[in-house]
């Protein structure tokens, strides 16, 4: 695998150190991203195992050589950012395992950086996954571009906001994974390629206009954030498992901004979300998309960044579906290093409910609890002590 500097590497590690704060009962975290050429799990420690690191010493969070990090989005409200420690702990108590990754959103319409939320996640011992979405209120799907259009981003209209967000991310300092504009190969978000020329040809770049516009905007954002020194960010290229519309121009490869701009490859893998949809087993939802992701880059880790299914009368067995997913992700697909369950429930316009939560039934909850109880599902970040950088 290569990072943006062309250096070969086989693991992603984060370095963090703790230092006392001037505020009472508060801790200031100073983190720098460390990329190492290879890794070994010898000498590593997990949270909660009795093997504790000196909290004042820097440590690395390492990609697991064996096993998969488990994570969740926990119904943090309509804007997906009403995050509290109580909600996280209640979910963990319910499913019986600490979550290595906690997901939340940062919509451009809010015009801020979610420092408080990310501090809650990191101090809890979890890695923040942030969906940074160029979307304006009221955050309604299927309505086309708004003031945060990809064209406006490319033109530099929002450079000041991007720079401020990047500066806040750098000041936050801790490791975080950021997704810019997820599921662009669907037709529901305003950054979808279908709104930017779709399958019209862009002869200059030998690509289609819709995907090429997305790639240009993605690179613009990442370049500006990196230029501000926010090296604690890992970037994820995150697609829906199957493209809508399903056509050559709309496949993941057309949108891929290049390996120099991507640290993680991400997939959404949803089963039945609405009562009129057909039921599909997990294997049919992941097998080809996994191979599509692998073809983009031969080494980068893959995260199931969102996965869930609803529970409906006279439909498929949700408990069996969850069991299938938890078994397949950890056994059949070796590039998958994390999976984040989308624990949410909402009411539809016809007054029906889509309940994707793991506890939509006793059977569903038991399947999830039993599945992630397997030792290959890692609820604790793997930490490794490192020597602090010498002052120049």
C-alpha positions as CSV (number, residue, x, y, z in Angstrom):
1,X,0.0,0.0,0.0
2,X,1.2,3.5,-0.6
3,X,0.5,6.7,1.2
4,X,0.3,10.1,-0.5
5,X,4.1,10.4,-0.3
6,X,4.6,7.1,-2.1
7,X,5.9,5.2,0.9
8,X,5.1,1.5,1.1
9,X,3.1,0.7,4.2
10,X,1.1,-2.2,5.6
11,X,-0.5,-0.6,8.7
12,X,-2.2,2.6,9.7
13,X,-1.3,3.8,13.2
14,X,-2.2,6.8,15.2
15,X,-0.1,8.3,17.9
16,X,-1.6,10.1,20.9
17,X,-0.2,11.5,24.1
18,X,-2.0,12.9,27.2
19,X,-1.1,16.0,29.1
20,X,-2.8,17.8,32.0
21,X,-5.2,20.6,31.2
22,X,-5.6,23.9,33.0
23,X,-9.3,23.1,33.4
24,X,-10.4,21.0,36.3
25,X,-11.6,17.5,35.5
26,X,-10.5,17.9,31.9
27,X,-7.9,16.3,29.7
28,X,-6.2,17.8,26.7
29,X,-5.3,15.3,24.0
30,X,-2.5,16.0,21.5
31,X,-2.3,13.6,18.7
32,X,-0.2,13.2,15.6
33,X,-0.7,10.7,12.9
34,X,2.0,8.1,12.5
35,X,2.3,5.9,9.4
36,X,4.7,3.0,9.9
37,X,6.2,0.5,7.4
38,X,4.7,-2.7,8.7
39,X,3.4,-3.7,12.1
40,X,3.4,-6.5,14.6
41,X,0.8,-7.1,17.3
42,X,3.5,-8.3,19.7
43,X,3.7,-5.9,22.6
44,X,0.2,-4.5,21.9
45,X,-2.3,-3.9,24.5
46,X,-6.1,-3.8,24.4
47,X,-8.3,-1.6,26.6
48,X,-10.0,-3.5,29.3
49,X,-7.6,-6.6,29.3
50,X,-5.7,-5.6,32.4
51,X,-2.6,-4.7,30.3
52,X,-2.6,-0.9,30.7
53,X,-0.4,1.7,29.1
54,X,0.9,4.7,30.9
55,X,-1.8,7.3,30.1
56,X,0.8,10.0,29.8
57,X,2.8,8.1,27.1
58,X,2.0,8.2,23.4
59,X,0.2,5.2,21.9
60,X,-0.7,3.9,18.5
61,X,-4.1,2.6,17.4
62,X,-3.3,-0.2,15.0
63,X,-5.3,-1.9,12.3
64,X,-6.0,-5.5,13.5
65,X,-4.0,-8.1,11.7
66,X,-6.7,-10.6,12.7
67,X,-10.2,-9.7,13.6
68,X,-12.5,-6.8,12.8
69,X,-13.3,-3.6,14.8
70,X,-17.0,-3.3,15.7
71,X,-18.7,0.1,15.7
72,X,-22.1,1.8,15.6
73,X,-24.1,4.9,14.7
74,X,-26.6,5.2,17.6
75,X,-29.6,7.2,16.4
76,X,-28.1,10.6,17.2
77,X,-31.1,12.5,15.9
78,X,-32.2,14.0,12.6
79,X,-28.9,15.8,12.0
80,X,-27.0,12.6,13.2
81,X,-25.0,14.7,15.7
82,X,-27.0,14.7,19.0
83,X,-24.3,12.5,20.5
84,X,-24.1,11.8,24.2
85,X,-22.0,9.5,26.3
86,X,-25.2,8.1,27.8
87,X,-26.4,7.0,24.4
88,X,-23.1,5.3,23.7
89,X,-22.9,3.5,27.0
90,X,-26.6,2.4,26.9
91,X,-26.0,0.9,23.5
92,X,-22.8,-0.9,24.7
93,X,-24.6,-2.2,27.7
94,X,-27.4,-3.5,25.5
95,X,-25.2,-5.3,23.0
96,X,-22.6,-6.4,25.6
97,X,-19.5,-5.0,24.0
98,X,-17.5,-1.7,23.9
99,X,-17.6,-0.1,20.5
100,X,-14.2,0.5,18.9
101,X,-15.7,3.0,16.4
102,X,-18.5,5.6,16.9
103,X,-20.0,7.3,13.9
104,X,-21.7,10.7,13.7
105,X,-22.2,13.4,11.1
106,X,-21.0,16.9,10.5
107,X,-23.2,18.6,7.9
108,X,-21.9,21.7,6.1
109,X,-25.1,23.5,6.9
110,X,-24.1,23.6,10.6
111,X,-20.9,25.4,9.6
112,X,-18.9,24.1,12.6
113,X,-16.5,21.4,13.6
114,X,-18.0,18.9,16.1
115,X,-15.2,19.2,18.7
116,X,-17.3,18.4,21.7
117,X,-18.8,15.2,20.1
118,X,-15.4,13.9,19.0
119,X,-13.9,14.5,22.5
120,X,-16.7,12.4,24.0
121,X,-15.9,9.6,21.5
122,X,-12.2,9.7,21.9
123,X,-12.2,10.0,25.7
124,X,-14.5,7.0,25.8
125,X,-11.8,5.0,24.0
126,X,-13.4,4.9,20.6
127,X,-12.3,6.1,17.2
128,X,-14.5,8.8,15.7
129,X,-15.9,8.2,12.2
130,X,-17.3,11.5,10.8
131,X,-19.6,11.8,7.8
132,X,-18.7,15.3,6.5
133,X,-21.6,16.0,4.2
134,X,-21.9,19.0,1.9
135,X,-25.6,19.4,2.6
136,X,-27.8,22.3,3.7
137,X,-30.9,22.4,5.9
138,X,-33.4,20.8,6.0
139,X,-31.3,17.9,4.8
140,X,-34.0,16.3,2.6
141,X,-33.0,13.6,0.2
142,X,-33.8,13.6,-3.6
143,X,-34.0,17.3,-4.0
144,X,-30.8,18.1,-5.9
145,X,-27.8,20.4,-5.2
146,X,-28.1,23.2,-2.7
147,X,-25.7,26.1,-1.8
148,X,-23.0,23.5,-1.1
149,X,-23.0,22.2,-4.6
150,X,-19.9,20.4,-5.9
151,X,-19.5,23.1,-8.5
152,X,-19.4,25.8,-5.7
153,X,-16.9,23.8,-3.8
154,X,-14.6,23.4,-6.8
155,X,-14.9,27.1,-7.5
156,X,-13.6,27.9,-4.1
157,X,-16.8,29.4,-2.7
158,X,-16.5,27.4,0.6
159,X,-12.7,27.5,1.0
160,X,-12.9,29.6,4.1
161,X,-15.3,27.1,5.8
162,X,-13.1,24.2,4.7
163,X,-10.0,25.9,6.1
164,X,-11.7,26.6,9.5
165,X,-13.0,23.0,9.7
166,X,-9.5,21.8,9.0
167,X,-7.9,24.1,11.6
168,X,-10.4,22.8,14.2
169,X,-9.6,19.2,13.2
170,X,-5.9,19.9,13.6
171,X,-6.6,21.5,17.0
172,X,-8.7,18.5,18.0
173,X,-5.6,16.5,17.3
174,X,-6.9,13.0,17.9
175,X,-7.2,10.3,15.2
176,X,-10.4,10.4,13.2
177,X,-11.7,8.9,10.0
178,X,-13.6,11.3,7.7
179,X,-15.9,10.5,4.9
180,X,-16.5,13.3,2.4
181,X,-19.9,13.0,0.6
182,X,-20.8,9.3,1.1
183,X,-22.8,7.2,-1.3
184,X,-22.2,9.5,-4.3
185,X,-23.1,6.6,-6.6
186,X,-26.7,6.7,-5.4
187,X,-29.3,9.2,-6.6
188,X,-30.6,10.4,-3.2
189,X,-27.9,12.9,-2.0
190,X,-27.3,16.3,-3.7
191,X,-23.7,15.4,-4.4
192,X,-24.8,12.4,-6.6
193,X,-23.1,12.3,-10.0
194,X,-26.6,12.2,-11.6
195,X,-26.9,16.0,-10.8
196,X,-23.6,17.0,-12.4
197,X,-23.9,15.7,-16.0
198,X,-24.3,12.0,-15.2
199,X,-23.1,10.0,-18.2
200,X,-22.2,12.9,-20.4
201,X,-18.5,12.6,-21.4
202,X,-15.7,14.7,-20.0
203,X,-13.2,14.4,-22.8
204,X,-10.5,16.2,-20.9
205,X,-10.3,13.6,-18.2
206,X,-11.7,10.6,-20.2
207,X,-14.4,10.2,-17.7
208,X,-18.1,10.9,-17.3
209,X,-19.0,14.4,-16.1
210,X,-21.0,13.4,-13.0
211,X,-18.2,11.2,-11.5
212,X,-15.4,13.5,-12.6
213,X,-17.1,16.5,-10.9
214,X,-17.2,14.5,-7.7
215,X,-13.6,13.5,-8.0
216,X,-12.5,17.1,-8.5
217,X,-14.5,18.3,-5.5
218,X,-13.2,15.4,-3.3
219,X,-9.6,16.2,-4.2
220,X,-10.1,19.9,-3.7
221,X,-11.4,19.4,-0.1
222,X,-8.7,16.9,0.8
223,X,-5.9,19.0,-0.6
224,X,-7.1,22.1,1.4
225,X,-7.5,20.1,4.6
226,X,-4.0,18.6,4.3
227,X,-2.5,22.0,3.5
228,X,-3.8,23.2,6.9
229,X,-1.8,20.4,8.6
230,X,-4.7,18.2,9.8
231,X,-2.7,15.0,9.5
232,X,-4.7,13.3,12.1
233,X,-7.5,12.6,9.6
234,X,-7.8,9.3,7.7
235,X,-9.9,9.8,4.6
236,X,-12.5,7.2,3.5
237,X,-14.0,6.8,0.0
238,X,-17.4,5.5,0.8
239,X,-19.9,4.2,-1.8
240,X,-23.2,2.4,-1.7
241,X,-22.8,-1.3,-2.3
242,X,-24.7,-1.1,-5.6
243,X,-25.0,1.9,-7.8
244,X,-28.4,3.6,-8.5
245,X,-28.8,3.9,-11.4
246,X,-26.8,0.7,-12.0
247,X,-24.9,1.7,-15.1
248,X,-21.2,1.8,-16.1
249,X,-20.8,5.5,-15.8
250,X,-22.0,5.3,-12.2
251,X,-19.8,2.6,-10.8
252,X,-17.3,3.2,-8.0
253,X,-14.3,3.2,-10.2
254,X,-15.5,6.3,-12.1
255,X,-15.7,8.3,-8.8
256,X,-12.5,7.0,-7.2
257,X,-10.3,10.0,-6.6
258,X,-7.1,8.0,-6.5
259,X,-5.2,6.1,-3.8
260,X,-3.2,9.2,-2.8
261,X,-6.5,10.6,-1.5
262,X,-7.9,7.6,0.2
263,X,-6.9,5.7,3.4
264,X,-10.0,3.5,3.8
265,X,-12.5,2.1,1.3
266,X,-16.0,2.1,2.6
267,X,-19.3,0.4,1.8
268,X,-22.9,0.8,2.8
269,X,-24.6,-2.6,3.0
270,X,-28.3,-2.2,3.8
271,X,-31.0,-4.9,3.6
272,X,-34.7,-4.2,3.5
273,X,-35.3,-0.6,4.7
274,X,-39.0,-0.1,3.6
275,X,-41.9,-2.5,3.7
276,X,-42.3,-2.6,-0.1
277,X,-38.7,-3.6,-0.7
278,X,-37.7,-7.2,-1.4
279,X,-35.7,-9.1,1.2
280,X,-32.1,-9.9,0.2
281,X,-29.5,-12.0,2.1
282,X,-26.2,-10.4,3.1
283,X,-24.0,-12.4,0.7
284,X,-25.8,-11.1,-2.3
285,X,-25.4,-7.5,-0.9
286,X,-21.7,-7.7,-0.2
287,X,-19.9,-10.2,-2.4
288,X,-19.6,-8.3,-5.7
289,X,-19.3,-4.8,-4.1
290,X,-16.4,-6.2,-2.0
291,X,-14.6,-7.3,-5.1
292,X,-15.4,-3.9,-6.7
293,X,-13.7,-2.2,-3.8
294,X,-10.7,-4.5,-3.8
295,X,-10.2,-3.7,-7.5
296,X,-9.8,0.0,-6.7
297,X,-6.6,-0.6,-4.7
298,X,-5.0,-3.9,-3.8
299,X,-4.1,-3.1,-0.2
300,X,-6.3,-0.5,1.5
301,X,-8.5,-1.6,4.3
302,X,-12.2,-1.9,3.8
303,X,-14.8,-0.7,6.3
304,X,-18.5,-1.6,6.2
305,X,-19.2,2.0,7.1
306,X,-23.0,1.4,7.4
307,X,-24.9,-1.8,7.6
308,X,-28.4,-2.7,8.9
309,X,-31.8,-4.0,7.9
310,X,-35.3,-3.3,9.0
311,X,-37.8,-5.7,10.6
312,X,-41.2,-6.1,9.0
313,X,-44.1,-8.4,9.4
314,X,-44.3,-11.3,7.0
315,X,-40.7,-10.6,5.8
316,X,-37.3,-12.1,6.2
317,X,-35.7,-13.2,9.5
318,X,-33.7,-10.2,10.8
319,X,-31.9,-12.2,13.4
320,X,-30.7,-14.6,10.8
321,X,-29.7,-11.7,8.5
322,X,-27.6,-10.1,11.3
323,X,-26.0,-13.4,12.1
324,X,-25.1,-13.9,8.5
325,X,-23.5,-10.5,8.2
326,X,-21.4,-10.8,11.4
327,X,-20.2,-14.2,10.3
328,X,-19.4,-13.3,6.7
329,X,-17.7,-10.0,7.4
330,X,-15.1,-11.6,9.7
331,X,-14.6,-14.9,7.9
332,X,-14.9,-14.5,4.1
333,X,-13.6,-11.0,3.4
334,X,-10.1,-10.5,4.8
335,X,-9.8,-6.9,3.7
336,X,-12.7,-5.9,6.0
337,X,-11.2,-4.4,9.1
338,X,-14.2,-2.6,10.6
339,X,-18.0,-2.7,10.5
340,X,-20.4,0.0,11.8
341,X,-24.0,-0.9,12.5
342,X,-26.6,1.8,11.7
343,X,-28.8,1.6,14.8
344,X,-31.8,3.9,13.8
345,X,-35.6,3.9,13.6
346,X,-37.7,6.4,11.7
347,X,-41.3,7.0,10.7
348,X,-42.2,7.1,7.0
349,X,-44.7,9.4,5.2
350,X,-47.3,6.6,5.2
351,X,-47.0,6.4,9.0
352,X,-45.2,3.0,8.8
353,X,-41.9,2.6,10.7
354,X,-38.5,1.5,9.5
355,X,-36.8,0.0,12.5
356,X,-33.2,-0.8,11.8
357,X,-32.2,-0.9,15.4
358,X,-30.5,-4.0,16.7
359,X,-33.2,-4.4,19.4
360,X,-36.2,-4.2,17.0
361,X,-37.0,-7.6,18.5
362,X,-35.6,-10.0,21.1
363,X,-34.4,-12.3,18.3
364,X,-32.6,-9.5,16.5
365,X,-30.9,-8.3,19.6
366,X,-29.8,-11.8,20.7
367,X,-28.4,-12.4,17.2
368,X,-26.3,-9.2,17.4
369,X,-25.2,-9.8,21.0
370,X,-24.2,-13.4,20.2
371,X,-22.5,-12.4,16.9
372,X,-20.2,-9.7,18.3
373,X,-19.4,-11.8,21.3
374,X,-17.1,-13.7,19.1
375,X,-13.5,-12.8,19.9
376,X,-12.8,-11.9,16.3
377,X,-15.1,-8.9,16.8
378,X,-12.9,-6.3,18.5
379,X,-14.7,-3.8,20.7
380,X,-11.5,-2.3,22.0
381,X,-8.9,-0.3,20.1
382,X,-5.6,-2.1,19.8
383,X,-3.0,0.2,21.4
384,X,0.8,0.0,21.1
385,X,3.2,2.2,23.1
386,X,5.6,4.2,21.0
387,X,8.5,6.5,21.9
388,X,7.5,10.2,21.9
389,X,8.9,12.3,19.1
390,X,12.1,14.2,20.1
391,X,11.8,17.9,20.3
392,X,13.7,19.7,17.6
